[in-house]
């Protein structure tokens, strides 16, 4: 009785157990069938045994198309060949590549497109054999978002880079503009300095002859009243002299203007330098101060040179009249010419007031005058003109000077310069 | 009546001579100096009533003369 009871009891139990198992299986089945992730099982040789609807949907197959096929049909070409190797490798060495870990791989849909998914594989010991279960989590959306983010980041980076580039360019342009502004500021400053030198020169150099003329005119009026013709003539001569000096200032301006507009062109001709220099020395001797003597000497066996006679005359007259102007009475002015293998050298040397060192660098600027010139008349244009004439004839000008001791100017020209320049 | 004495210190010959001629014709006694140094010497020697002095001059300029 008890035995029977027990049997019944255990039957009930088994039944109850069976019912429980059935319930569990149903539940599991439902879970698997409705899972969003795909689930695939394969045997130990890689043959597909079952798939859930999600897996079919993800890969785009119908169930009967896949069951019994090797899992590699769901893999892109690059992974296919390796898969069997993985399985064999795992089964022989126990080394795990995916199993129990899961990783990101690519899948091949029926329509040939590929997609990324996360694959987690687990090994199931079921009855007497091994099966593998793969959980497939489609990452297309995530990847798309990631790609989009990446693309967006790249775009942003590009934008930033472009902006940086344009900023850098702008900065560069700004710096250039600053440089340009600096250059023009310097030019403006130089021009201003020249202007103020001009004003100070003009006020002195124009005013002196004008005052002289005005005084003489007043005196002529007075002498007219007493009919002193001698005195009247004397003052008329003074007026003429003053007009002459104004004229020469204006001539300097004119030379400068001609140089600036490029009208002045050297015209080369051959002439005898000794004869030329002797005549010039004689002429200059007429306007020297008391007991100022000009000595001329020539070095070299030749005396024929080829230069622009007028321009050279202008240069030498300028240098010699400077020597006369800036040295005292009872002094020597040495004028020398030389023809050597390389070319022609002219020099004018005096023992005058010299050029202070601080003034030497600006000496050739227009309207520039040394600080020690005091009330000695001058426009500050002479040397500027000389330098430009010398340059026109492809020559160089050079000077050596010591304040209070004297100055020597040297002009040198190459012999062949005349041949190279068309007349 | 003694003549009024004027000293002209001016380095430009023409201007100095013409100015003194005008003043002489107007009956002033005139002394001439062509630079500041000479001017100071003459001023000490003759004690002029009026000194006409240029400023930009060699040797000793107008300001220098004034300090003397």
Interface residues (C-beta under 8 A of the other chain):
Chain A: X204 X208 X211 X212 X215 X216 X218 X219 X222 X235 X238 X241 X242 X374 X375 X376
Chain B: X11 X12 X14 X15 X18 X19 X21 X22 X25 X54 X56 X57 X58 X61
